[in-house]
Structure formats: structure tokens, C-alpha cells
Amino acid sequence: MFREDCRVKTPEDQDIPKVSVEILGRTFQVPAGITAVDALWLTGHALERGVGCLGGVCGACTMLYTTPESMEFRVGLGCRTVVTDGMSFFPFPQRGRSRYRYDLSEVKDPAGELLDHYDRADKCRHCHGCTNVCPQKIQVEEAIELAAKGEFEKAGEMFLPCVMCGACFAECPEEMEPNHILLYARRSFALRLAHPPRELERMAQAINEGKFAQVMEEILALSDEDLAARCEEGRR
Amino acid sequence: MTTLRHIFDVNAARIVPTREGRKGVRFSPLSPEERERLLSSFHPDYKAGAYREIRVGPNKGDRTVSELADLLESDSPLDPGMGLPPDHTTDLLVIGGGGAGCTAALVAHRLGARAMIATKLRLGDSNTVMAEGGVQTAVGEDDSPVEHFKDAIRGGHYKNDRNLLRVLVEEGPEAMLWLCDQGVLFDREPDGRLRVKSGGGTSRSRLLACEDYTGLDIMRALRESVVHSGIPVLEYSPAVELLSDGEGRCTGAVLQPFGSSRPVVIRAKAVLLAAGGIGRLHFQGFPTSNHFGATGDALVMAYRLGVGLVDIDTFQYHPTGVIYPGFLAGALVTEGMRSMGAQLLNSRGGRFIDEMETRDVVSAAIIRECHHGRGISTPSGKCGVWLDAPMIDVTNAPGTLAARFPNMVRQFTRVDVDISKQAILVYPTLHYQNGGIRIDASGESAIPNLFAAGEATGGIHGRNRLMGNSLLDVVVFGRRAGAAAARRSREIDHGRLSLDHAAQHRAALKDAGVAQPLVGPILVPTYARPRAV
């Protein structure tokens, strides 16, 4: 058995090339091949804000960055974006508070009620801003178009990888809150339009009717040994 | 720099030509005795040198990993004599904004209680959001909560609390219907039936999933529900100490918001600990799959208040944590891949374990291979085995992997690796706290008015949790504890606020000769290098 170095891997190896990055206005030399979050830690930036799951699904480390090739701001997840030479990056402002509220249980006609809940959902200017900034590469504008037409199943499917980073929210000139609109599409589809989860309903009912109660009592009363024997028998 | 592709290319001759022949071949399962032998020889739980005795408190004399023992023996950051004028008064304070915390708060709120969530990072920042493969519950025609119970108790080495496990499996289907009501969209087959997948250690397929974004879909829906319900949420406000009335009841908590020197005092009739797990404590130096905030805060605070912990010497190491490239280290490759045909291979290109064994057994087997020199080394000095994911497309139709695991495809495309063509390197990663705070079937601890739910609790999963039972746990017991706490708050008044228990713990540390206790909870791991001027 051996001990793993679980902390940020900071090879002092001279063979690892260094790259130059700019963080909040200051320039640092860091090893090539590390992520923006690792670069922040390596250069002494102790963060509570700006890190979350470190697994690419929560959006806490969303950041804006530019590279020498282009002054265009790009959006990436800091835990999954590898630094390159000349990259300049800084944390993205945290996800905005949505201006909209709805009670999902009260939604009866998901598509018909879209504008009741998100009154700017039909105002898309087709500027491609949302699609351009999405760090998950979702075709946001297309998904919004589908949602506006009532095609909630497809819109919800496209929306699945969304980490709610809020980049599209910040970018949209119509302030329509695309990520929340698509979340509404997916949730209301799940509740009202998807095939009902009959198998779960049947099982829950059978359990409530006590169908399995006797066998369960029997199992609960077994000794550890007898229970183990019971659990091993007939295993595939 | 050596890429993963290069390492694979060097080894490809041992892997690619054997794929057709390996298709559908089940590696011989181990007998119970063989499983025990493998575990005791290679599983990190059995490494005696990593463990020590706890010297104070309800679990005095029990053994746990040194890192956790240090924290259970840690001192409060607060002065027990400090004034405690309440900044907020509420019925139920939920500490933790992940799956269990949000579920409990929503249920309590719906039952008419005044609920409030305090969370260390943002609402939804949790391990829940990262869960990939699915949530387990009895659902098929040939399935029942009894079968689910048997699978789970076998996985838990028959040490699960049987009453708690019974609740988990019997209330599972209803809990999943509740999630559907929150807008979670589980995958369907083309004919509309729920798509059900298999997981390690189970006799039936009973995992419901949202491709490999299950936790994300659940957390997104729950978070939106919480925000729309108007439940107050204090973000970046970690709890650092519970409050008691001096007579053994919990009466609130003290928060220490990041960036503020002034603590925030919450007076509550009931407190519910849902602050998750311990991965970022990196026991035995393992990398972790866990989120940044998983530092065992719930255990530390509950322990100081006198709550006993169960099964605190066993932790789950998920077998397939990525080891290369470095920045993905610890990241999880979902068990779902193995259940769809992905196979584990050692440096000789040989199989060495049934991939659908329970996680502890598979982890021990991987550690064994590396120990015996049959692992693959990386340029950064790590060792691992191959996870041959392309077998998914060989075993099913081409394109299956891309369709079912878009999250994994995306993560690896970012580093120029096509996981439908090339195998990746994996090694066990610290993943889950099997044990924790002892609770009853209502989610209440031995301290009146202190409830707990989710990973912070113990007993349900015994000594090893099955895939998909944690997502189930957070919803089933989040609902139960939320409801019980709401009922309790109707029955009682607010109590006195004191830190007497912190003073008692401090005295106990002195008596036990704990020379230089840590100050805990640590709240965040220290990764940042000291700032260069």
C-alpha cells in the first residue's frame, strides 16, 4: 500500500514547462497542464467562494477568461479548464437571483402557462449570446426556441447537462433567464407530460397495502447467520 | 507531457484484441470467505496503522482513522462564555443545503413549520449534485422491498440497523414519487416505462437515473423548489457549534459566515444536521470524489453535544476514481459503466474481479493488483488499473456509451480522450461515510430536538453502502426527519441558549491529556499555498 499525495499536484520538476497566467490583474508562472482552480490555489488564492463540487457539475467555479489569440471573453468551469500560456481569468459573478417564481404543483398546462411564469420567454432576439457562453456547450438558443413553441420534451433533454452557472442569464439582452425557463420546461414536462411512473405507483400501493409485510417481518426476525444464508441463496 | 492516450497506446495490444473474447464473460464470483479475506488483506478499513482510539466523548475507546479522531477531539472555535443574543429565531434550522437538507426543509415547510437553511457554500453545493448513476428503489415486477432489503444488508455486511433499513426500502417508491412531483425526470424507455438499471451487489435491476446526471437533476429541482417556496437560506454561513439548554437538549446553532468576524446566532426549536460527508479530509492520503465542503462538520458538532456515532471506522472507497490526468484525480466514473459492460483489467490486460461485486470488494481487488505489481504506473507516480469502457459498445450496440453516459464523455472529451475508444486509468477514491450520527426511525438523535439526515447519519447502510442507496437515503430520511422536526416544533417552545457542552468538551479534552487539540470543524481543506508576496 502506498500513500497518495492527495493535495494539489505541484510538480517542482524542471521538465514540466511553465505557462504565464494572469489572475485578477497579477501575472504568475504556473506548471502547464493544471486547471484554473489549481492555478488559483498554487498562487496562494485561498477560496471559499469560487469552488464547489470540483467535479464539473455545480458551476461554482465558473470563470471568464481570455487568451492572447482573442480578446473575446469565454466562459469555462475553473475545475475543468486547463490553463494555457497568456490566459487571463477571473471568477464569474455568482448566479443571479431569479426574478420569477412558480408553484410547480399548481402548473396544469406547462406550455400554455409558459408566458405566465416567464413573461419574456418569447422575446428571443437570436443573438446567440446564450449559446456562445454556455460552458456545457448546450445549444441554449435552440432549446429556448423549442420551449417557446411548446416542445418541452426536447427542450428539457437538451437542458439536462445544465449546471445553472448563470452565464446565459447574465448574457441575455432580453433578461429572460434562459436557464430557469428551460428548468421550468423540464420540470413541468416531468410532472405533467411524461409517462406517469406507474411502476412506482403500483409498488408504493402494494407496500402500503401490506403485501410484503409478512415476509419482511420474517426476514427481520432472522439471526445474522440465517439472514446471510437467505441472502446468498439464489444469487445470480 | 505524456498523455493518457500515449499510455493506452503502449498497452493497447493487451487490451483491444481481447475485447470480443471478453464480451459477456462474467468473472467468477467470490465466496463469502474469499470476499472477507480480500477485504481484510487490502481494504483501507483494515489498515491498523491508520487508526487510533478516540480519547473523549460518547465513542471514547472506539477506533477511527486518525484524521477523524483528531477532529472529534477538536476544540470549539467559540468562547463558551460568549453572549448569545439570537440573530434569527425559527422553528427548524436545517444545517446543510444538499439533497437531505433541501428535502427536509421543503417537507417541514409544507407542514407549516418555519424552516430555515444555513449552508456553508451555496444552496445545492453538496455531494448530491455529483451523483451520476442513479437512485435505487424497488420497482420491477419481480422485485420488492424485501429483495432490496436483502441486497442492502448483504452489502452492509449484515451490520445495518434493520429498522432503519426497513424504512429506507419500504418508503423508497413513495420518496421517488415525491421527487417526480418536484420535477425530476427519470429516464424512460421508448415505450414510456421507467428505465431501470443494475448496480453493484444487487440481485435485481432497480436504479432510476437521468442518464449520468441523476444528482444534478435532483439537486436542480430541489433547489428551485426551495427558492420558490420562500424558505430563507443563509449561504456561505457554515455552522461551527450547536447550542444547548444546558440540560441535554439542542436549542439552535452558531454560524460563522465567511468573510465576517461576527458569529450569527440562530435560536431554533429543532435543528437538523444535513451537512454531508468527509471526503475532503483525505483519510489515509486518498484522493476524493467529494465536493469542497465535505469536511465532516456534522460529526464534529454533534459529537461535542454528546451524540454517539455508529460504524465510524468504515468508509467507502469508490473503486473507479480517475487517476490521470492529475486534475481529474478522484473524479468518479460511475458504477453504471460497469453494469453496462465496462471491465477492469490489470497491467497484463487480464480480468481480476467480478465488476459487479460490492464497492468495498472491487476496491480491495484493485489495491491488491497494484500491490502485487500488476498495476499501471503514470508519469506522476500513481498506480492504477484499466477501466475498459469501450466494452460498453462491444457488449451493447455502438453508440450506447455516448448515449447513456454523456457526462463522462464530456469530462473526457475536454482532455482529448474518447472513452468509447480507449480505456482509462482508475484507482479507489475516498467516496462515502458509511456510518455517522446515530438516529432513530424519525431521524432524531439521542439529543432531543437534534435531528439528522443523509450522509452524516449512520446505521442505515451498515458497513458498506450499495450504489443508489445514498440518493434514496437523503430523500427518505430527509422527508422523515423534516416531518418529525416539524411536528416537534409544534409541541415545544424555544429553549435557553448556551455553550455549556462546549465548555464540558474542553474540560474533557484537558482531562484526557489531549495536548494541542485542533480547532474544528475545519470547514474547508487547505489547498492554497501560502501567498507569495
HADDOCK unambig.tbl for C-alpha pairs under 7 A between the chains (distance, minus, plus):
assign (segid A and resid 1 and name CA) (segid B and resid 371 and name CA) 6.06 0.50 0.50
assign (segid A and resid 3 and name CA) (segid B and resid 284 and name CA) 6.83 0.50 0.50
assign (segid A and resid 3 and name CA) (segid B and resid 285 and name CA) 5.61 0.50 0.50
assign (segid A and resid 4 and name CA) (segid B and resid 285 and name CA) 5.14 0.50 0.50
assign (segid A and resid 4 and name CA) (segid B and resid 286 and name CA) 5.65 0.50 0.50
assign (segid A and resid 5 and name CA) (segid B and resid 285 and name CA) 6.11 0.50 0.50
assign (segid A and resid 6 and name CA) (segid B and resid 282 and name CA) 6.87 0.50 0.50
assign (segid A and resid 6 and name CA) (segid B and resid 285 and name CA) 5.72 0.50 0.50
assign (segid A and resid 6 and name CA) (segid B and resid 286 and name CA) 5.83 0.50 0.50
assign (segid A and resid 6 and name CA) (segid B and resid 287 and name CA) 4.75 0.50 0.50
assign (segid A and resid 7 and name CA) (segid B and resid 527 and name CA) 6.40 0.50 0.50
assign (segid A and resid 8 and name CA) (segid B and resid 527 and name CA) 6.50 0.50 0.50
assign (segid A and resid 34 and name CA) (segid B and resid 327 and name CA) 6.40 0.50 0.50
assign (segid A and resid 35 and name CA) (segid B and resid 327 and name CA) 6.58 0.50 0.50
assign (segid A and resid 41 and name CA) (segid B and resid 527 and name CA) 6.05 0.50 0.50
assign (segid A and resid 41 and name CA) (segid B and resid 528 and name CA) 4.03 0.50 0.50
assign (segid A and resid 41 and name CA) (segid B and resid 529 and name CA) 6.12 0.50 0.50
assign (segid A and resid 42 and name CA) (segid B and resid 528 and name CA) 5.81 0.50 0.50
assign (segid A and resid 42 and name CA) (segid B and resid 529 and name CA) 5.40 0.50 0.50
assign (segid A and resid 43 and name CA) (segid B and resid 529 and name CA) 6.50 0.50 0.50
assign (segid A and resid 43 and name CA) (segid B and resid 531 and name CA) 6.39 0.50 0.50
assign (segid A and resid 43 and name CA) (segid B and resid 532 and name CA) 6.94 0.50 0.50
assign (segid A and resid 44 and name CA) (segid B and resid 528 and name CA) 5.08 0.50 0.50
assign (segid A and resid 44 and name CA) (segid B and resid 529 and name CA) 4.78 0.50 0.50
assign (segid A and resid 44 and name CA) (segid B and resid 530 and name CA) 5.22 0.50 0.50
assign (segid A and resid 44 and name CA) (segid B and resid 531 and name CA) 3.94 0.50 0.50
assign (segid A and resid 44 and name CA) (segid B and resid 532 and name CA) 6.51 0.50 0.50
assign (segid A and resid 45 and name CA) (segid B and resid 528 and name CA) 6.03 0.50 0.50
assign (segid A and resid 45 and name CA) (segid B and resid 531 and name CA) 6.90 0.50 0.50
assign (segid A and resid 46 and name CA) (segid B and resid 528 and name CA) 5.17 0.50 0.50
assign (segid A and resid 51 and name CA) (segid B and resid 292 and name CA) 6.78 0.50 0.50
assign (segid A and resid 52 and name CA) (segid B and resid 125 and name CA) 6.08 0.50 0.50
assign (segid A and resid 52 and name CA) (segid B and resid 291 and name CA) 5.95 0.50 0.50
assign (segid A and resid 52 and name CA) (segid B and resid 292 and name CA) 5.41 0.50 0.50
assign (segid A and resid 53 and name CA) (segid B and resid 125 and name CA) 6.74 0.50 0.50
assign (segid A and resid 53 and name CA) (segid B and resid 126 and name CA) 6.85 0.50 0.50
assign (segid A and resid 53 and name CA) (segid B and resid 290 and name CA) 6.89 0.50 0.50
assign (segid A and resid 53 and name CA) (segid B and resid 291 and name CA) 3.94 0.50 0.50
assign (segid A and resid 53 and name CA) (segid B and resid 292 and name CA) 5.79 0.50 0.50
assign (segid A and resid 54 and name CA) (segid B and resid 291 and name CA) 6.02 0.50 0.50
assign (segid A and resid 54 and name CA) (segid B and resid 292 and name CA) 6.76 0.50 0.50
assign (segid A and resid 55 and name CA) (segid B and resid 130 and name CA) 6.97 0.50 0.50
assign (segid A and resid 55 and name CA) (segid B and resid 331 and name CA) 6.36 0.50 0.50
assign (segid A and resid 57 and name CA) (segid B and resid 130 and name CA) 6.42 0.50 0.50
assign (segid A and resid 58 and name CA) (segid B and resid 125 and name CA) 6.93 0.50 0.50
assign (segid A and resid 58 and name CA) (segid B and resid 129 and name CA) 6.94 0.50 0.50
assign (segid A and resid 101 and name CA) (segid B and resid 228 and name CA) 5.30 0.50 0.50
assign (segid A and resid 102 and name CA) (segid B and resid 228 and name CA) 6.41 0.50 0.50
assign (segid A and resid 187 and name CA) (segid B and resid 183 and name CA) 3.87 0.50 0.50
assign (segid A and resid 187 and name CA) (segid B and resid 184 and name CA) 6.18 0.50 0.50
assign (segid A and resid 187 and name CA) (segid B and resid 185 and name CA) 6.97 0.50 0.50
assign (segid A and resid 188 and name CA) (segid B and resid 183 and name CA) 6.21 0.50 0.50
assign (segid A and resid 190 and name CA) (segid B and resid 180 and name CA) 6.73 0.50 0.50
assign (segid A and resid 190 and name CA) (segid B and resid 183 and name CA) 5.31 0.50 0.50
assign (segid A and resid 190 and name CA) (segid B and resid 184 and name CA) 6.23 0.50 0.50
assign (segid A and resid 190 and name CA) (segid B and resid 185 and name CA) 4.93 0.50 0.50
assign (segid A and resid 191 and name CA) (segid B and resid 180 and name CA) 6.29 0.50 0.50
assign (segid A and resid 191 and name CA) (segid B and resid 181 and name CA) 5.80 0.50 0.50
assign (segid A and resid 191 and name CA) (segid B and resid 183 and name CA) 5.49 0.50 0.50
assign (segid A and resid 195 and name CA) (segid B and resid 192 and name CA) 5.44 0.50 0.50
assign (segid A and resid 197 and name CA) (segid B and resid 194 and name CA) 6.50 0.50 0.50
assign (segid A and resid 199 and name CA) (segid B and resid 139 and name CA) 5.82 0.50 0.50
assign (segid A and resid 199 and name CA) (segid B and resid 140 and name CA) 6.88 0.50 0.50
assign (segid A and resid 200 and name CA) (segid B and resid 139 and name CA) 5.72 0.50 0.50
assign (segid A and resid 200 and name CA) (segid B and resid 173 and name CA) 5.39 0.50 0.50
assign (segid A and resid 200 and name CA) (segid B and resid 177 and name CA) 6.85 0.50 0.50
assign (segid A and resid 203 and name CA) (segid B and resid 139 and name CA) 6.10 0.50 0.50
assign (segid A and resid 203 and name CA) (segid B and resid 173 and name CA) 6.56 0.50 0.50
assign (segid A and resid 204 and name CA) (segid B and resid 173 and name CA) 5.34 0.50 0.50
assign (segid A and resid 204 and name CA) (segid B and resid 174 and name CA) 5.65 0.50 0.50
assign (segid A and resid 207 and name CA) (segid B and resid 170 and name CA) 6.65 0.50 0.50
assign (segid A and resid 216 and name CA) (segid B and resid 146 and name CA) 5.90 0.50 0.50
assign (segid A and resid 220 and name CA) (segid B and resid 162 and name CA) 6.74 0.50 0.50
assign (segid A and resid 224 and name CA) (segid B and resid 158 and name CA) 6.44 0.50 0.50
assign (segid A and resid 228 and name CA) (segid B and resid 154 and name CA) 6.89 0.50 0.50
assign (segid A and resid 231 and name CA) (segid B and resid 150 and name CA) 5.64 0.50 0.50
assign (segid A and resid 231 and name CA) (segid B and resid 154 and name CA) 6.55 0.50 0.50
assign (segid A and resid 235 and name CA) (segid B and resid 203 and name CA) 6.42 0.50 0.50
assign (segid A and resid 236 and name CA) (segid B and resid 203 and name CA) 6.84 0.50 0.50
